[in-house]
Amino acid sequence: MSRADDTSPPAPVTVLLLARSAITAPPLKEMERLRGLLATRPGVHEAVFAFSEQGSPSLRHALDQLIASGCERLVILPMLIPA
């Protein structure tokens, strides 16, 4: 059976908000706010955020956590957050 023939609903999606860096409180608060809003959207199983250059959690850490938790579908959403 091909995916086109599969009528089951898709697995819930995990969304990873990815920003370049955050080393001060305001960008971290903004990412947390956006994560909270996104987590309430229909079809979103989980929303997390990470930083590719500076900040915590790092992209590597977030991906490791998602893999360990059995994440089946992941959407990475690039973000531009003012410093």
Secondary structure, DSSP 8 states (H G I E B T S, - for coil): --GGG--S----EEEEEEEEE--SHHHHHHHHHHHHHHHTSTTEEEEEEEEEEESSSBHHHHHHHHHHTT---EEEEE-----
